[in-house]
């Protein structure tokens, strides 16, 4: 079997799909994208294709090694996301060729389903309680919200009060037994993070995400001392080498590698195993499309320390197309009682409606991050 083509599709709302074709008619799908940089990653895919065309797609570990180590400059979101999408598609091909799901090739599943959470907003909190009640009415038992709007490195206490008020509103709306995760989104710097996590402690949070930017992770141990809530981090880390220092530091309770950013199934499997050795939980980041979620669920199936999965059904980014629009079988992700079943189909377990992908790719997208500014005109982290 030989790889004959790598085809990319930039599709709404903000996704990039990759199809790898072979000379035996078996094809695989991946989702290589950096949100806001889809066209840049697409170019990286075309450069990787120079090496991959004509190769046996089943030699996944070797191809991953060459794509990563074969470049003098390594790592970073663009290259690792391109590698991730290729890796997902290669696993999809291998599973389809053998007629088994990817998790069967990774040793077999150790769970049939995994808890999922849904996102309710929070950075512009017009009606956050209603959003929380909508999520729980649809059967979700856990949710995530952004904690804060713009926050300067040192800011006034009324900003902290506003965060506490919206978290308290959500907790009151959903009751004591719904998991609430609060995402600081890297908007908070160390001086304000200490105060925020301390004030949030009474609300018994499921976890606090990115209390500071990943590049400021030396502050995590100090910040964690002010809170009993687990600390989560990792959506902006891209390899096992990025996660190594985080795990060695011992201040993070949950890692959140993104299987479309951190080298795909091959690399995230290794990251998950590293975390397990440090008694750190796994909760893959995935506010993306159906291929990315399918890949995450294959990893969740075989990772002992996986406990919850992010997913984008109904997320505000998906105003033009939602999670299931590109899937032939809309029931592929079976949600029930706050869980989603692990797909059992061959490969990643999802069949993509290629005709619809081609149609929507004609529109494409140029999604960009919002640009926020503080009242003094300086740039604010989004």
KANOR-V346130 format. One line per field, one symbol per residue. ss: DSSP state (H for helix, E for strand, L for the rest). phi: phi as a letter, one per 40 degrees, with the letter a starting at -180 (. if undefined). A space follows every 50 residues. Layout:
ss->???
phi->???
This chain:
ss->LLEEEEEEEEELLLEEEEEEEELLLLLEEELLLLLLLHHHHHHHHHHHHH HHLLLLLLLHHHHHHHHHHLLLLLLLHHHHHHHHHHHHHHHHHHHHHHLL EHHHHLLLLLLLEEEEEEELLLLLLLLHHHHHHHHHHLLLLEEEEELLLL LLLLLLHHHHHHHHHHHHHHHHHHLLLLEEEEELLLLLLHHHHHHHHHHH HHHLLLEEELLLLHHHHHHHHHHHLLLLLLEEELLLLLLHHHHHHHHHHL LLLEELLELLLLLHHHHHHHHHHHHHHLLLEELLELLLLHHHHHHHHHHH HHLLLELLEELLLLLLLLLLLLLLLLELLLLLLLEELLEEELLLLLELLL LELHHHHHHHHLLLLLLLLLLEELLLLLEELL
phi->.bcbabbbbcbccabbbbbbbbcbgcbbbbbcabdgbccccdcccccccd ccdgccccccccccccccccbccbggcccccccdccddccccccccccgb cdcccchgcbacaacbbbcbghcbccacccccccccccgcbaabbccacd acdbbcccccdcccccccccccccgcbccbbbccggcbbddccdcccccc dccfccabbfcbddcbccccccccccacccbbahcbbbaccccdcccccg bbcbbbcbcbbbggcdcccccccdcdccgbcbadcacbcccccccdcccd cbbdccbabcabdgccccccabdcccccbccdbccafgbbcccbccgcgb bcccdcdccccccgabcbccbbbcccgccbcc
